[in-house]
Amino acid sequence: MNDPNSPVTGLREVELDASPEFLRLVRNKIDRRRTSGQMVSFGWDVPKTLMREFFGLLSQLPALLGSSEGKRNGNQR
């Protein structure tokens, strides 16, 4: 019978450990991809967050200006 796992079993005997240099290269490549992904995410999210905060500030501005005008006229609420 032709076992599909037989070539893998044969390769298991020839297995070599990965060198520390190879592992370092793989880790560096993974770190570069992770860093670039975080930078893209940061670049995408920051403008939206800034606009949301700006419009939130603008929506509160009339209430802030109304309360300060009342205090200047002597009409404290």
mmCIF file of the N, C-alpha and C atoms, coordinates in Angstrom:
data_MODEL
# 
_entry.id   MODEL 
# 
loop_
_atom_site.group_PDB 
_atom_site.id 
_atom_site.type_symbol 
_atom_site.label_atom_id 
_atom_site.label_alt_id 
_atom_site.label_comp_id 
_atom_site.label_asym_id 
_atom_site.label_entity_id 
_atom_site.label_seq_id 
_atom_site.pdbx_PDB_ins_code 
_atom_site.Cartn_x 
_atom_site.Cartn_y 
_atom_site.Cartn_z 
_atom_site.occupancy 
_atom_site.B_iso_or_equiv 
_atom_site.pdbx_formal_charge 
_atom_site.auth_seq_id 
_atom_site.auth_comp_id 
_atom_site.auth_asym_id 
_atom_site.auth_atom_id 
_atom_site.pdbx_PDB_model_num 
ATOM 1   N N  . MET A 1 1  ? 0.840   -1.175 0.000  1.00 0.00 ? 1  MET A N  1 
ATOM 2   C CA . MET A 1 1  ? 0.000   0.000  0.000  1.00 0.00 ? 1  MET A CA 1 
ATOM 3   C C  . MET A 1 1  ? 0.890   1.245  0.000  1.00 0.00 ? 1  MET A C  1 
ATOM 4   N N  . ASN A 1 2  ? 0.447   2.288  -0.652 1.00 0.00 ? 2  ASN A N  1 
ATOM 5   C CA . ASN A 1 2  ? 1.220   3.517  -0.776 1.00 0.00 ? 2  ASN A CA 1 
ATOM 6   C C  . ASN A 1 2  ? 0.780   4.498  0.320  1.00 0.00 ? 2  ASN A C  1 
ATOM 7   N N  . ASP A 1 3  ? 1.587   4.632  1.375  1.00 0.00 ? 3  ASP A N  1 
ATOM 8   C CA . ASP A 1 3  ? 1.256   5.501  2.513  1.00 0.00 ? 3  ASP A CA 1 
ATOM 9   C C  . ASP A 1 3  ? 1.672   6.938  2.195  1.00 0.00 ? 3  ASP A C  1 
ATOM 10  N N  . PRO A 1 4  ? 0.742   7.907  2.258  1.00 0.00 ? 4  PRO A N  1 
ATOM 11  C CA . PRO A 1 4  ? 1.105   9.296  1.941  1.00 0.00 ? 4  PRO A CA 1 
ATOM 12  C C  . PRO A 1 4  ? 2.063   9.919  2.963  1.00 0.00 ? 4  PRO A C  1 
ATOM 13  N N  . ASN A 1 5  ? 2.169   9.359  4.153  1.00 0.00 ? 5  ASN A N  1 
ATOM 14  C CA . ASN A 1 5  ? 3.062   9.899  5.177  1.00 0.00 ? 5  ASN A CA 1 
ATOM 15  C C  . ASN A 1 5  ? 4.465   9.311  5.119  1.00 0.00 ? 5  ASN A C  1 
ATOM 16  N N  . SER A 1 6  ? 4.696   8.344  4.266  1.00 0.00 ? 6  SER A N  1 
ATOM 17  C CA . SER A 1 6  ? 6.008   7.707  4.227  1.00 0.00 ? 6  SER A CA 1 
ATOM 18  C C  . SER A 1 6  ? 7.135   8.662  3.811  1.00 0.00 ? 6  SER A C  1 
ATOM 19  N N  . PRO A 1 7  ? 6.977   9.567  2.839  1.00 0.00 ? 7  PRO A N  1 
ATOM 20  C CA . PRO A 1 7  ? 8.078   10.499 2.542  1.00 0.00 ? 7  PRO A CA 1 
ATOM 21  C C  . PRO A 1 7  ? 8.396   11.422 3.722  1.00 0.00 ? 7  PRO A C  1 
ATOM 22  N N  . VAL A 1 8  ? 7.374   11.809 4.467  1.00 0.00 ? 8  VAL A N  1 
ATOM 23  C CA . VAL A 1 8  ? 7.595   12.670 5.618  1.00 0.00 ? 8  VAL A CA 1 
ATOM 24  C C  . VAL A 1 8  ? 8.374   11.923 6.690  1.00 0.00 ? 8  VAL A C  1 
ATOM 25  N N  . THR A 1 9  ? 8.055   10.664 6.881  1.00 0.00 ? 9  THR A N  1 
ATOM 26  C CA . THR A 1 9  ? 8.772   9.856  7.856  1.00 0.00 ? 9  THR A CA 1 
ATOM 27  C C  . THR A 1 9  ? 10.237  9.727  7.463  1.00 0.00 ? 9  THR A C  1 
ATOM 28  N N  . GLY A 1 10 ? 10.508  9.567  6.184  1.00 0.00 ? 10 GLY A N  1 
ATOM 29  C CA . GLY A 1 10 ? 11.883  9.487  5.715  1.00 0.00 ? 10 GLY A CA 1 
ATOM 30  C C  . GLY A 1 10 ? 12.630  10.793 5.905  1.00 0.00 ? 10 GLY A C  1 
ATOM 31  N N  . LEU A 1 11 ? 11.967  11.908 5.715  1.00 0.00 ? 11 LEU A N  1 
ATOM 32  C CA . LEU A 1 11 ? 12.615  13.212 5.899  1.00 0.00 ? 11 LEU A CA 1 
ATOM 33  C C  . LEU A 1 11 ? 12.868  13.526 7.367  1.00 0.00 ? 11 LEU A C  1 
ATOM 34  N N  . ARG A 1 12 ? 12.094  12.930 8.229  1.00 0.00 ? 12 ARG A N  1 
ATOM 35  C CA . ARG A 1 12 ? 12.249  13.182 9.660  1.00 0.00 ? 12 ARG A CA 1 
ATOM 36  C C  . ARG A 1 12 ? 13.628  12.755 10.147 1.00 0.00 ? 12 ARG A C  1 
ATOM 37  N N  . GLU A 1 13 ? 14.182  11.754 9.513  1.00 0.00 ? 13 GLU A N  1 
ATOM 38  C CA . GLU A 1 13 ? 15.513  11.276 9.895  1.00 0.00 ? 13 GLU A CA 1 
ATOM 39  C C  . GLU A 1 13 ? 16.613  12.234 9.441  1.00 0.00 ? 13 GLU A C  1 
ATOM 40  N N  . VAL A 1 14 ? 16.349  13.049 8.419  1.00 0.00 ? 14 VAL A N  1 
ATOM 41  C CA . VAL A 1 14 ? 17.351  13.951 7.854  1.00 0.00 ? 14 VAL A CA 1 
ATOM 42  C C  . VAL A 1 14 ? 17.172  15.375 8.405  1.00 0.00 ? 14 VAL A C  1 
ATOM 43  N N  . GLU A 1 15 ? 16.278  15.545 9.327  1.00 0.00 ? 15 GLU A N  1 
ATOM 44  C CA . GLU A 1 15 ? 15.938  16.866 9.843  1.00 0.00 ? 15 GLU A CA 1 
ATOM 45  C C  . GLU A 1 15 ? 17.149  17.580 10.456 1.00 0.00 ? 15 GLU A C  1 
ATOM 46  N N  . LEU A 1 16 ? 17.276  18.870 10.150 1.00 0.00 ? 16 LEU A N  1 
ATOM 47  C CA . LEU A 1 16 ? 18.343  19.701 10.708 1.00 0.00 ? 16 LEU A CA 1 
ATOM 48  C C  . LEU A 1 16 ? 17.717  20.847 11.493 1.00 0.00 ? 16 LEU A C  1 
ATOM 49  N N  . ASP A 1 17 ? 18.390  21.260 12.548 1.00 0.00 ? 17 ASP A N  1 
ATOM 50  C CA . ASP A 1 17 ? 17.909  22.408 13.306 1.00 0.00 ? 17 ASP A CA 1 
ATOM 51  C C  . ASP A 1 17 ? 18.193  23.682 12.520 1.00 0.00 ? 17 ASP A C  1 
ATOM 52  N N  . ALA A 1 18 ? 17.306  24.643 12.686 1.00 0.00 ? 18 ALA A N  1 
ATOM 53  C CA . ALA A 1 18 ? 17.506  25.935 12.023 1.00 0.00 ? 18 ALA A CA 1 
ATOM 54  C C  . ALA A 1 18 ? 18.625  26.686 12.735 1.00 0.00 ? 18 ALA A C  1 
ATOM 55  N N  . SER A 1 19 ? 19.434  27.365 11.966 1.00 0.00 ? 19 SER A N  1 
ATOM 56  C CA . SER A 1 19 ? 20.556  28.108 12.548 1.00 0.00 ? 19 SER A CA 1 
ATOM 57  C C  . SER A 1 19 ? 20.038  29.363 13.247 1.00 0.00 ? 19 SER A C  1 
ATOM 58  N N  . PRO A 1 20 ? 20.754  29.835 14.248 1.00 0.00 ? 20 PRO A N  1 
ATOM 59  C CA . PRO A 1 20 ? 20.340  31.074 14.923 1.00 0.00 ? 20 PRO A CA 1 
ATOM 60  C C  . PRO A 1 20 ? 20.275  32.267 13.965 1.00 0.00 ? 20 PRO A C  1 
ATOM 61  N N  . GLU A 1 21 ? 21.144  32.291 12.973 1.00 0.00 ? 21 GLU A N  1 
ATOM 62  C CA . GLU A 1 21 ? 21.133  33.379 11.982 1.00 0.00 ? 21 GLU A CA 1 
ATOM 63  C C  . GLU A 1 21 ? 19.831  33.360 11.183 1.00 0.00 ? 21 GLU A C  1 
ATOM 64  N N  . PHE A 1 22 ? 19.388  32.174 10.774 1.00 0.00 ? 22 PHE A N  1 
ATOM 65  C CA . PHE A 1 22 ? 18.137  32.052 10.029 1.00 0.00 ? 22 PHE A CA 1 
ATOM 66  C C  . PHE A 1 22 ? 16.959  32.496 10.888 1.00 0.00 ? 22 PHE A C  1 
ATOM 67  N N  . LEU A 1 23 ? 16.927  32.060 12.140 1.00 0.00 ? 23 LEU A N  1 
ATOM 68  C CA . LEU A 1 23 ? 15.841  32.455 13.044 1.00 0.00 ? 23 LEU A CA 1 
ATOM 69  C C  . LEU A 1 23 ? 15.833  33.961 13.268 1.00 0.00 ? 23 LEU A C  1 
ATOM 70  N N  . ARG A 1 24 ? 17.020  34.568 13.365 1.00 0.00 ? 24 ARG A N  1 
ATOM 71  C CA . ARG A 1 24 ? 17.109  36.012 13.546 1.00 0.00 ? 24 ARG A CA 1 
ATOM 72  C C  . ARG A 1 24 ? 16.555  36.746 12.322 1.00 0.00 ? 24 ARG A C  1 
ATOM 73  N N  . LEU A 1 25 ? 16.891  36.250 11.131 1.00 0.00 ? 25 LEU A N  1 
ATOM 74  C CA . LEU A 1 25 ? 16.388  36.861 9.902  1.00 0.00 ? 25 LEU A CA 1 
ATOM 75  C C  . LEU A 1 25 ? 14.872  36.764 9.805  1.00 0.00 ? 25 LEU A C  1 
ATOM 76  N N  . VAL A 1 26 ? 14.329  35.606 10.167 1.00 0.00 ? 26 VAL A N  1 
ATOM 77  C CA . VAL A 1 26 ? 12.874  35.420 10.120 1.00 0.00 ? 26 VAL A CA 1 
ATOM 78  C C  . VAL A 1 26 ? 12.196  36.351 11.126 1.00 0.00 ? 26 VAL A C  1 
ATOM 79  N N  . ARG A 1 27 ? 12.741  36.441 12.347 1.00 0.00 ? 27 ARG A N  1 
ATOM 80  C CA . ARG A 1 27 ? 12.152  37.331 13.355 1.00 0.00 ? 27 ARG A CA 1 
ATOM 81  C C  . ARG A 1 27 ? 12.206  38.787 12.909 1.00 0.00 ? 27 ARG A C  1 
ATOM 82  N N  . ASN A 1 28 ? 13.322  39.195 12.317 1.00 0.00 ? 28 ASN A N  1 
ATOM 83  C CA . ASN A 1 28 ? 13.443  40.576 11.840 1.00 0.00 ? 28 ASN A CA 1 
ATOM 84  C C  . ASN A 1 28 ? 12.421  40.883 10.752 1.00 0.00 ? 28 ASN A C  1 
ATOM 85  N N  . LYS A 1 29 ? 12.207  39.928 9.854  1.00 0.00 ? 29 LYS A N  1 
ATOM 86  C CA . LYS A 1 29 ? 11.236  40.140 8.780  1.00 0.00 ? 29 LYS A CA 1 
ATOM 87  C C  . LYS A 1 29 ? 9.827   40.250 9.354  1.00 0.00 ? 29 LYS A C  1 
ATOM 88  N N  . ILE A 1 30 ? 9.500   39.405 10.315 1.00 0.00 ? 30 ILE A N  1 
ATOM 89  C CA . ILE A 1 30 ? 8.190   39.471 10.963 1.00 0.00 ? 30 ILE A CA 1 
ATOM 90  C C  . ILE A 1 30 ? 8.027   40.796 11.688 1.00 0.00 ? 30 ILE A C  1 
ATOM 91  N N  . ASP A 1 31 ? 9.060   41.247 12.394 1.00 0.00 ? 31 ASP A N  1 
ATOM 92  C CA . ASP A 1 31 ? 8.990   42.521 13.106 1.00 0.00 ? 31 ASP A CA 1 
ATOM 93  C C  . ASP A 1 31 ? 8.813   43.691 12.147 1.00 0.00 ? 31 ASP A C  1 
ATOM 94  N N  . ARG A 1 32 ? 9.492   43.655 11.000 1.00 0.00 ? 32 ARG A N  1 
ATOM 95  C CA . ARG A 1 32 ? 9.341   44.735 10.011 1.00 0.00 ? 32 ARG A CA 1 
ATOM 96  C C  . ARG A 1 32 ? 7.920   44.785 9.484  1.00 0.00 ? 32 ARG A C  1 
ATOM 97  N N  . ARG A 1 33 ? 7.354   43.627 9.202  1.00 0.00 ? 33 ARG A N  1 
ATOM 98  C CA . ARG A 1 33 ? 5.971   43.604 8.689  1.00 0.00 ? 33 ARG A CA 1 
ATOM 99  C C  . ARG A 1 33 ? 4.992   44.084 9.754  1.00 0.00 ? 33 ARG A C  1 
ATOM 100 N N  . ARG A 1 34 ? 5.205   43.681 10.997 1.00 0.00 ? 34 ARG A N  1 
ATOM 101 C CA . ARG A 1 34 ? 4.327   44.113 12.084 1.00 0.00 ? 34 ARG A CA 1 
ATOM 102 C C  . ARG A 1 34 ? 4.425   45.627 12.280 1.00 0.00 ? 34 ARG A C  1 
ATOM 103 N N  . THR A 1 35 ? 5.641   46.151 12.242 1.00 0.00 ? 35 THR A N  1 
ATOM 104 C CA . THR A 1 35 ? 5.842   47.590 12.421 1.00 0.00 ? 35 THR A CA 1 
ATOM 105 C C  . THR A 1 35 ? 5.193   48.373 11.287 1.00 0.00 ? 35 THR A C  1 
ATOM 106 N N  . SER A 1 36 ? 5.369   47.913 10.062 1.00 0.00 ? 36 SER A N  1 
ATOM 107 C CA . SER A 1 36 ? 4.754   48.636 8.941  1.00 0.00 ? 36 SER A CA 1 
ATOM 108 C C  . SER A 1 36 ? 3.235   48.567 9.023  1.00 0.00 ? 36 SER A C  1 
ATOM 109 N N  . GLY A 1 37 ? 2.694   47.451 9.463  1.00 0.00 ? 37 GLY A N  1 
ATOM 110 C CA . GLY A 1 37 ? 1.248   47.349 9.646  1.00 0.00 ? 37 GLY A CA 1 
ATOM 111 C C  . GLY A 1 37 ? 0.736   48.299 10.712 1.00 0.00 ? 37 GLY A C  1 
ATOM 112 N N  . GLN A 1 38 ? 1.485   48.435 11.792 1.00 0.00 ? 38 GLN A N  1 
ATOM 113 C CA . GLN A 1 38 ? 1.078   49.366 12.850 1.00 0.00 ? 38 GLN A CA 1 
ATOM 114 C C  . GLN A 1 38 ? 1.162   50.809 12.378 1.00 0.00 ? 38 GLN A C  1 
ATOM 115 N N  . MET A 1 39 ? 2.175   51.133 11.580 1.00 0.00 ? 39 MET A N  1 
ATOM 116 C CA . MET A 1 39 ? 2.301   52.495 11.067 1.00 0.00 ? 39 MET A CA 1 
ATOM 117 C C  . MET A 1 39 ? 1.154   52.828 10.116 1.00 0.00 ? 39 MET A C  1 
ATOM 118 N N  . VAL A 1 40 ? 0.769   51.883 9.275  1.00 0.00 ? 40 VAL A N  1 
ATOM 119 C CA . VAL A 1 40 ? -0.352  52.112 8.361  1.00 0.00 ? 40 VAL A CA 1 
ATOM 120 C C  . VAL A 1 40 ? -1.630  52.294 9.159  1.00 0.00 ? 40 VAL A C  1 
ATOM 121 N N  . SER A 1 41 ? -1.829  51.470 10.159 1.00 0.00 ? 41 SER A N  1 
ATOM 122 C CA . SER A 1 41 ? -3.020  51.591 10.997 1.00 0.00 ? 41 SER A CA 1 
ATOM 123 C C  . SER A 1 41 ? -3.039  52.935 11.722 1.00 0.00 ? 41 SER A C  1 
ATOM 124 N N  . PHE A 1 42 ? -1.892  53.345 12.250 1.00 0.00 ? 42 PHE A N  1 
ATOM 125 C CA . PHE A 1 42 ? -1.784  54.628 12.939 1.00 0.00 ? 42 PHE A CA 1 
ATOM 126 C C  . PHE A 1 42 ? -2.084  55.766 11.964 1.00 0.00 ? 42 PHE A C  1 
ATOM 127 N N  . GLY A 1 43 ? -1.522  55.707 10.775 1.00 0.00 ? 43 GLY A N  1 
ATOM 128 C CA . GLY A 1 43 ? -1.748  56.751 9.778  1.00 0.00 ? 43 GLY A CA 1 
ATOM 129 C C  . GLY A 1 43 ? -3.182  56.813 9.310  1.00 0.00 ? 43 GLY A C  1 
ATOM 130 N N  . TRP A 1 44 ? -3.893  55.712 9.386  1.00 0.00 ? 44 TRP A N  1 
ATOM 131 C CA . TRP A 1 44 ? -5.291  55.669 8.965  1.00 0.00 ? 44 TRP A CA 1 
ATOM 132 C C  . TRP A 1 44 ? -6.218  56.143 10.082 1.00 0.00 ? 44 TRP A C  1 
ATOM 133 N N  . ASP A 1 45 ? -5.908  55.812 11.320 1.00 0.00 ? 45 ASP A N  1 
ATOM 134 C CA . ASP A 1 45 ? -6.801  56.115 12.435 1.00 0.00 ? 45 ASP A CA 1 
ATOM 135 C C  . ASP A 1 45 ? -6.634  57.521 12.994 1.00 0.00 ? 45 ASP A C  1 
ATOM 136 N N  . VAL A 1 46 ? -5.452  58.085 12.943 1.00 0.00 ? 46 VAL A N  1 
ATOM 137 C CA . VAL A 1 46 ? -5.204  59.388 13.564 1.00 0.00 ? 46 VAL A CA 1 
ATOM 138 C C  . VAL A 1 46 ? -6.023  60.503 12.923 1.00 0.00 ? 46 VAL A C  1 
ATOM 139 N N  . PRO A 1 47 ? -6.077  60.632 11.606 1.00 0.00 ? 47 PRO A N  1 
ATOM 140 C CA . PRO A 1 47 ? -6.898  61.716 11.045 1.00 0.00 ? 47 PRO A CA 1 
ATOM 141 C C  . PRO A 1 47 ? -8.373  61.611 11.439 1.00 0.00 ? 47 PRO A C  1 
ATOM 142 N N  . LYS A 1 48 ? -8.904  60.383 11.461 1.00 0.00 ? 48 LYS A N  1 
ATOM 143 C CA . LYS A 1 48 ? -10.303 60.220 11.866 1.00 0.00 ? 48 LYS A CA 1 
ATOM 144 C C  . LYS A 1 48 ? -10.499 60.641 13.319 1.00 0.00 ? 48 LYS A C  1 
ATOM 145 N N  . THR A 1 49 ? -9.572  60.263 14.179 1.00 0.00 ? 49 THR A N  1 
ATOM 146 C CA . THR A 1 49 ? -9.676  60.617 15.593 1.00 0.00 ? 49 THR A CA 1 
ATOM 147 C C  . THR A 1 49 ? -9.576  62.123 15.779 1.00 0.00 ? 49 THR A C  1 
ATOM 148 N N  . LEU A 1 50 ? -8.656  62.767 15.081 1.00 0.00 ? 50 LEU A N  1 
ATOM 149 C CA . LEU A 1 50 ? -8.516  64.218 15.185 1.00 0.00 ? 50 LEU A CA 1 
ATOM 150 C C  . LEU A 1 50 ? -9.781  64.937 14.719 1.00 0.00 ? 50 LEU A C  1 
ATOM 151 N N  . MET A 1 51 ? -10.361 64.491 13.620 1.00 0.00 ? 51 MET A N  1 
ATOM 152 C CA . MET A 1 51 ? -11.592 65.125 13.126 1.00 0.00 ? 51 MET A CA 1 
ATOM 153 C C  . MET A 1 51 ? -12.740 64.912 14.107 1.00 0.00 ? 51 MET A C  1 
ATOM 154 N N  . ARG A 1 52 ? -12.851 63.722 14.673 1.00 0.00 ? 52 ARG A N  1 
ATOM 155 C CA . ARG A 1 52 ? -13.912 63.449 15.642 1.00 0.00 ? 52 ARG A CA 1 
ATOM 156 C C  . ARG A 1 52 ? -13.769 64.354 16.866 1.00 0.00 ? 52 ARG A C  1 
ATOM 157 N N  . GLU A 1 53 ? -12.557 64.512 17.365 1.00 0.00 ? 53 GLU A N  1 
ATOM 158 C CA . GLU A 1 53 ? -12.325 65.381 18.523 1.00 0.00 ? 53 GLU A CA 1 
ATOM 159 C C  . GLU A 1 53 ? -12.592 66.842 18.170 1.00 0.00 ? 53 GLU A C  1 
ATOM 160 N N  . PHE A 1 54 ? -12.191 67.269 16.981 1.00 0.00 ? 54 PHE A N  1 
ATOM 161 C CA . PHE A 1 54 ? -12.409 68.649 16.562 1.00 0.00 ? 54 PHE A CA 1 
ATOM 162 C C  . PHE A 1 54 ? -13.890 68.962 16.470 1.00 0.00 ? 54 PHE A C  1 
ATOM 163 N N  . PHE A 1 55 ? -14.666 68.080 15.852 1.00 0.00 ? 55 PHE A N  1 
ATOM 164 C CA . PHE A 1 55 ? -16.096 68.325 15.733 1.00 0.00 ? 55 PHE A CA 1 
ATOM 165 C C  . PHE A 1 55 ? -16.794 68.207 17.083 1.00 0.00 ? 55 PHE A C  1 
ATOM 166 N N  . GLY A 1 56 ? -16.287 67.367 17.969 1.00 0.00 ? 56 GLY A N  1 
ATOM 167 C CA . GLY A 1 56 ? -16.835 67.309 19.325 1.00 0.00 ? 56 GLY A CA 1 
ATOM 168 C C  . GLY A 1 56 ? -16.601 68.613 20.065 1.00 0.00 ? 56 GLY A C  1 
ATOM 169 N N  . LEU A 1 57 ? -15.434 69.197 19.869 1.00 0.00 ? 57 LEU A N  1 
ATOM 170 C CA . LEU A 1 57 ? -15.130 70.492 20.478 1.00 0.00 ? 57 LEU A CA 1 
ATOM 171 C C  . LEU A 1 57 ? -16.019 71.584 19.902 1.00 0.00 ? 57 LEU A C  1 
ATOM 172 N N  . LEU A 1 58 ? -16.213 71.559 18.586 1.00 0.00 ? 58 LEU A N  1 
ATOM 173 C CA . LEU A 1 58 ? -17.082 72.558 17.957 1.00 0.00 ? 58 LEU A CA 1 
ATOM 174 C C  . LEU A 1 58 ? -18.528 72.435 18.430 1.00 0.00 ? 58 LEU A C  1 
ATOM 175 N N  . SER A 1 59 ? -18.990 71.235 18.685 1.00 0.00 ? 59 SER A N  1 
ATOM 176 C CA . SER A 1 59 ? -20.370 71.060 19.141 1.00 0.00 ? 59 SER A CA 1 
ATOM 177 C C  . SER A 1 59 ? -20.547 71.564 20.571 1.00 0.00 ? 59 SER A C  1 
ATOM 178 N N  . GLN A 1 60 ? -19.484 71.584 21.376 1.00 0.00 ? 60 GLN A N  1 
ATOM 179 C CA . GLN A 1 60 ? -19.586 72.072 22.749 1.00 0.00 ? 60 GLN A CA 1 
ATOM 180 C C  . GLN A 1 60 ? -19.299 73.564 22.858 1.00 0.00 ? 60 GLN A C  1 
ATOM 181 N N  . LEU A 1 61 ? -18.795 74.170 21.817 1.00 0.00 ? 61 LEU A N  1 
ATOM 182 C CA . LEU A 1 61 ? -18.401 75.567 21.843 1.00 0.00 ? 61 LEU A CA 1 
ATOM 183 C C  . LEU A 1 61 ? -19.560 76.518 22.133 1.00 0.00 ? 61 LEU A C  1 
ATOM 184 N N  . PRO A 1 62 ? -20.732 76.363 21.532 1.00 0.00 ? 62 PRO A N  1 
ATOM 185 C CA . PRO A 1 62 ? -21.837 77.292 21.851 1.00 0.00 ? 62 PRO A CA 1 
ATOM 186 C C  . PRO A 1 62 ? -22.238 77.246 23.328 1.00 0.00 ? 62 PRO A C  1 
ATOM 187 N N  . ALA A 1 63 ? -22.245 76.078 23.916 1.00 0.00 ? 63 ALA A N  1 
ATOM 188 C CA . ALA A 1 63 ? -22.609 75.969 25.333 1.00 0.00 ? 63 ALA A CA 1 
ATOM 189 C C  . ALA A 1 63 ? -21.558 76.658 26.201 1.00 0.00 ? 63 ALA A C  1 
ATOM 190 N N  . LEU A 1 64 ? -20.298 76.513 25.833 1.00 0.00 ? 64 LEU A N  1 
ATOM 191 C CA . LEU A 1 64 ? -19.228 77.163 26.603 1.00 0.00 ? 64 LEU A CA 1 
ATOM 192 C C  . LEU A 1 64 ? -19.280 78.675 26.450 1.00 0.00 ? 64 LEU A C  1 
ATOM 193 N N  . LEU A 1 65 ? -19.532 79.152 25.255 1.00 0.00 ? 65 LEU A N  1 
ATOM 194 C CA . LEU A 1 65 ? -19.602 80.597 25.034 1.00 0.00 ? 65 LEU A CA 1 
ATOM 195 C C  . LEU A 1 65 ? -20.834 81.195 25.707 1.00 0.00 ? 65 LEU A C  1 
ATOM 196 N N  . GLY A 1 66 ? -21.936 80.474 25.707 1.00 0.00 ? 66 GLY A N  1 
ATOM 197 C CA . GLY A 1 66 ? -23.159 80.962 26.344 1.00 0.00 ? 66 GLY A CA 1 
ATOM 198 C C  . GLY A 1 66 ? -22.985 81.097 27.849 1.00 0.00 ? 66 GLY A C  1 
ATOM 199 N N  . SER A 1 67 ? -22.292 80.189 28.492 1.00 0.00 ? 67 SER A N  1 
ATOM 200 C CA . SER A 1 67 ? -22.118 80.258 29.938 1.00 0.00 ? 67 SER A CA 1 
ATOM 201 C C  . SER A 1 67 ? -21.129 81.354 30.310 1.00 0.00 ? 67 SER A C  1 
ATOM 202 N N  . SER A 1 68 ? -20.140 81.625 29.489 1.00 0.00 ? 68 SER A N  1 
ATOM 203 C CA . SER A 1 68 ? -19.179 82.675 29.824 1.00 0.00 ? 68 SER A CA 1 
ATOM 204 C C  . SER A 1 68 ? -19.775 84.057 29.602 1.00 0.00 ? 68 SER A C  1 
ATOM 205 N N  . GLU A 1 69 ? -20.692 84.225 28.640 1.00 0.00 ? 69 GLU A N  1 
ATOM 206 C CA . GLU A 1 69 ? -21.338 85.522 28.431 1.00 0.00 ? 69 GLU A CA 1 
ATOM 207 C C  . GLU A 1 69 ? -22.259 85.860 29.596 1.00 0.00 ? 69 GLU A C  1 
ATOM 208 N N  . GLY A 1 70 ? -22.910 84.873 30.143 1.00 0.00 ? 70 GLY A N  1 
ATOM 209 C CA . GLY A 1 70 ? -23.805 85.103 31.277 1.00 0.00 ? 70 GLY A CA 1 
ATOM 210 C C  . GLY A 1 70 ? -23.039 85.567 32.494 1.00 0.00 ? 70 GLY A C  1 
ATOM 211 N N  . LYS A 1 71 ? -21.867 85.049 32.707 1.00 0.00 ? 71 LYS A N  1 
ATOM 212 C CA . LYS A 1 71 ? -21.050 85.432 33.858 1.00 0.00 ? 71 LYS A CA 1 
ATOM 213 C C  . LYS A 1 71 ? -20.500 86.848 33.678 1.00 0.00 ? 71 LYS A C  1 
ATOM 214 N N  . ARG A 1 72 ? -20.211 87.239 32.443 1.00 0.00 ? 72 ARG A N  1 
ATOM 215 C CA . ARG A 1 72 ? -19.683 88.576 32.207 1.00 0.00 ? 72 ARG A CA 1 
ATOM 216 C C  . ARG A 1 72 ? -20.759 89.642 32.420 1.00 0.00 ? 72 ARG A C  1 
ATOM 217 N N  . ASN A 1 73 ? -22.020 89.328 32.137 1.00 0.00 ? 73 ASN A N  1 
ATOM 218 C CA . ASN A 1 73 ? -23.112 90.283 32.312 1.00 0.00 ? 73 ASN A CA 1 
ATOM 219 C C  . ASN A 1 73 ? -23.633 90.296 33.744 1.00 0.00 ? 73 ASN A C  1 
ATOM 220 N N  . GLY A 1 74 ? -23.116 89.488 34.578 1.00 0.00 ? 74 GLY A N  1 
ATOM 221 C CA . GLY A 1 74 ? -23.560 89.438 35.968 1.00 0.00 ? 74 GLY A CA 1 
ATOM 222 C C  . GLY A 1 74 ? -24.716 88.508 36.200 1.00 0.00 ? 74 GLY A C  1 
ATOM 223 N N  . ASN A 1 75 ? -25.141 87.796 35.223 1.00 0.00 ? 75 ASN A N  1 
ATOM 224 C CA . ASN A 1 75 ? -26.239 86.829 35.337 1.00 0.00 ? 75 ASN A CA 1 
ATOM 225 C C  . ASN A 1 75 ? -25.688 85.445 35.504 1.00 0.00 ? 75 ASN A C  1 
ATOM 226 N N  . GLN A 1 76 ? -25.346 85.086 36.718 1.00 0.00 ? 76 GLN A N  1 
ATOM 227 C CA . GLN A 1 76 ? -24.795 83.756 36.952 1.00 0.00 ? 76 GLN A CA 1 
ATOM 228 C C  . GLN A 1 76 ? -25.932 82.753 37.054 1.00 0.00 ? 76 GLN A C  1 
ATOM 229 N N  . ARG A 1 77 ? -25.765 81.612 36.487 1.00 0.00 ? 77 ARG A N  1 
ATOM 230 C CA . ARG A 1 77 ? -26.814 80.584 36.483 1.00 0.00 ? 77 ARG A CA 1 
ATOM 231 C C  . ARG A 1 77 ? -26.539 79.548 37.519 1.00 0.00 ? 77 ARG A C  1 
# 
